[in-house]
Amino acid sequence: MGRAKKVVLAYSGGVDTSVCIPYLKNEWGVEEVITLAADLGQGDELEPIRKKALKSGASESLVADVKESFVKDYAFAAVQANALYENRYPLGTALARPLIAKILVEVAHEYGADAIAHGCTGKGNDQVRFDVACAALNPNLKILAPAREWGMSREETIAYGEKFGIPSPVKKSSPYSIDKNLLGRSIEAGVLEDPTVEPPEEIYEMTKAMADTPSQPEYIEIGFTRGIPTSLNGAAKNPVELIQQLNQVTGNHGIGRIDMIENRLVGIKSREIYESPGMLVLIQAHRDLESLTLTADVTHYKRGIEETYTQIVYNGLWYSPLKTALDAFIQTTQERVSGTVRVKLFKGNATVVGRWSNHSLYSPDLATYGSEDQFDHKAAEGFIYVWGLPTRIWAVQSRS
Ligand code: ARG
């Protein structure tokens, strides 16, 4: 009796997920493996990947185009939350996992499968995200993670696959571990494991080297509707178009590279390189528009919510009651976050240089230092007396 009869496997076409197919069948007694590859705009050719799964022994090989939902429901929600893990990483990989889990569970239901499987090892965050998301969506489904248990080295994994007709990687596979999608690229391993070493230029794809960026600045205007990016340079864009074009234009100026030591949920510090030009600029612009349209107390309170939201997403709790509650808070705050932000792109920097909104709370009559000033300066005196009273009393007391 195997661990499961019919399994839906998250499939990327790589060595580990391919080897999972014969491994599940031969070592764990699974009768049928259905593979599912998610198209998140990673730019890989999905047809050869689909065929490879069948060659590796899958009974059915599915490809799901989820690009639109990925950007609209996951990435843009994170923009509304200004979500940057440890203040820097815009969660490109973390945001994809709950969506992949969702379609895995849907396919499991459709095909009557009794388990979900993925090729994550035991050291990363992604295993946590898949396992917890699947459990949240259907706690009755088993979750199988062969690569977490099989204990094979890379060479052994390739050799195991070859026994079952899985071609070993044609070109010497890259020394890096790369996860990519419409939101960016996450790059680990190889020389990057030494945190003292500067990342070699070859690892970057979406962002230009500073030496090759234009010598003139470029201005763009990003339009938001209730906190959702909806236009670029005055032209309405669907979510996928918008992020693609924004990645292009901002990456061209060398914007969006991140080199950080990151704290994983499983306790390991890892050296991570990201390139995520579009998301970084969207979050920067969105935060700026919020500063124009939200009251001071909402802006300040939301920072704490954003921090919690970011931790929750990073730590695999996308489908959780706290996340749902935070979403409700964030959505309420976005009602008036509509308007346009003008951003200057130059030599690796994106700088917000202008913003406007029909819901602007900025009052020129109150802010001006000129003669049109409407602010009641006399009122400040009484305010300061009351505001400073506790401090005054404290000062008096400490002198006596
Ligand atoms: N550390 C990042 C995260 O947990 C990215 C992981 C990317 N995976 C990879 N194989 N490079 O979200």
Residues whose N, C-alpha, C, O or C-beta is under 5 A from the ligand:
A	BS01	LIG	T93 A94 N125 S177 I178 D179 S186 I187 E188
